[in-house]
Amino acid sequence: MKYIFALSLALIANIVSAQVDIKVNVTNYFNAPVVMGYYYNGTMLVKDTVITNDKGLAHFKQRDKYDEGIYLIYFPDKTYFDIIIGDDQSFELTCDTLPNPAKRAKVKGCQMLTDFLEYQNYLGDRQQKIHELSEQYKTAEGNDQLRAKIKTEYSDIDKEIKQKNNDMIAANANNCLGIFLDGLREIEVPEIKVDAPTQALSDSLSRMKGYYYYRNHYFDNLHLTDDRILRTPYFVNKLDRYIDEVLPQTPDTVAAECLRIIELTKANEECYRFVTSHLYNHVNNSKIMGMDAALVAIADNYYLAGKCPWTEEKFITDLREQVEKIRYTLVNRKAVDLKKMPSVNKGEYFTLSEVDAPFTILVFWEPSCGHCKKEIPALKKEVWDKYASTGIKIFAVYCQAEYEPWAEFIEEHQLEEWINVYDPYRRTNFRTYYNINSTPQIFILDKDKTIIAKRIGVDQIGGFLDFHFSNMKK
């Protein structure tokens, strides 16, 4: 009885340990590596590697199931093809290492994978036909009748593909294949008509409403609370495209939309963590001026609010310090006043808020800085000499305390018409309020001393001023 009981336990343990039981038979490929990869965060990662035996069999077997999603079978010669792994992870796949192996791959024991491979081959055939039609269209220049026929064929194929997708999604509702195909579907904007006094205005309003429909429904087919969507080759690209291309690139809009998207994921812990981290990194790496407002919004509402338990304490500490430095110089925020700063003209003092000008160029610099030696003279030549007559002012803050080298540089480069000030006793705390870790740093303020541009290059200032002066005239 003890022997039978022990044997029963061993059999149960063996069953439990075989949650993943995937056999990959590779024709004429012996004692060589087969990689099981998967898609995540816009790249392909390795899940497992198995060496084929002398019959070409690679057996992927483990106790814990793979996370569901789109995977790939990869060979060292860089040949690979996509497969799909759902809840059933016990099947057999026969393939080869020739180009386009999905064409010849066969499956036993998993209908969803069979459907997925057939779909890939179907789509490949249709795309080839579309390519042929495109080439025919190019060579049919001047033949309107033939071009109209080609357009009709193209339209028919497009309708056929959409219907095929819809049928596949309906047949695979809620499984991994259905989630994958649903996420590929583009949002179709309905025809929107707007009555207006003129046709041009009506068309303009219709386009605008169509845009907002598309924007508001962009994520309808992306299952943001299903972590299987994370392991697809397209999810990150669609997410980034929404932020970078669909949205107007204004910091407040991007910030608000990032928060809205994160909220849409909160029912799924993995999706919530991934999307929050990805959007934070995305806006943190943005080259668009002022986009740090989105970073601050994500930090304030999630990381610094204690809603990201996966983060380490040091990251939170560093982030809090970073955000506090950024917060003072957010675009569209009132610039922190710099009061009663001593001038290079001894006995004179200036306060930033009291400068009367349509635009004030606030620059932090020092004559010992190699970059400043080029940029400050260029600021005079390319900006001051050209725009002084418009009433702009340059409020130039010297970042060190030694008077002589500062005064000599001003005299040498004829900068006497600027408001030249410094803070030898460190009373204004300008380094903290303007996050000055390097020089030169240039900010542009409007007449109310609101920051409208920051960390801008001298070569960009002229165009920026032209644009704003033009808008003022309008």
Secondary structure, DSSP 8 states (H G I E B T S, - for coil): -HHHHHHHHHHHHHHHTTSEEEEEEETT--S-EEEEEEEETTEEEEEEEEE--TTSEEEEEESS---SEEEEEE-TTS-EEEEEE-S--EEEEEE-SSSSGGGT-EEES-HHHHHHHHHHHHHHHHHHHHHHHHHHHHHTTT-HHHHHHHHHHHHHHHHHHHHHHHHHHHHTTTSHHHHHHHHH------------SSHHHHHHHHHHHHHHHHHHHTTSSS-TT-GGGGGSSSHHHHHHHIIIIIS-S-HHHHHHHHHHHHHHHTTSHHHHHHHHHHHHHHHHT--STTTHHHHHHHIIIIITTT--TTS-HHHHHHHHHHHHHHHTT-TTSB-----SEEBSSTT-EE-GGG---SEEEEEEE-TT-HHHHHHHHHHIIIIIHHHGGGT-EEEEEE-S--HHHHHHHHHHTT-TTSEEEE-TT--S-HHHHTT-SSS-EEEEEETT-BEEEES--HHHHHHHHHHHHHHHH-
